[in-house]
Amino acid sequence: MAVYERCDNCGTQTAVYRLASVILDGRIAQLCPSCVASESARIDVPHAPRTDQGATQPSTQRKVWY
């Protein structure tokens, strides 16, 4: 039996495994797949900039793949 919760944006009952926890307008919210697709401009995707500016192992460099 699936567990359902409401989407924080539209209120649709959605199975928990389909909800995505995202940062929406500065707070963490659980959104259904349709809201994630339609509200992408309001969703923040935090990222950490890389400090090494390159591959740390020679085997992961793109030029080795060719």
Summary of the structure (lengths in Angstrom):
residues: 66
radius of gyration: 18.0
end to end distance: 48.1
largest distance: 48.8
contacts: 123
relative contact order: 0.16
helix: 24%
strand: 27%
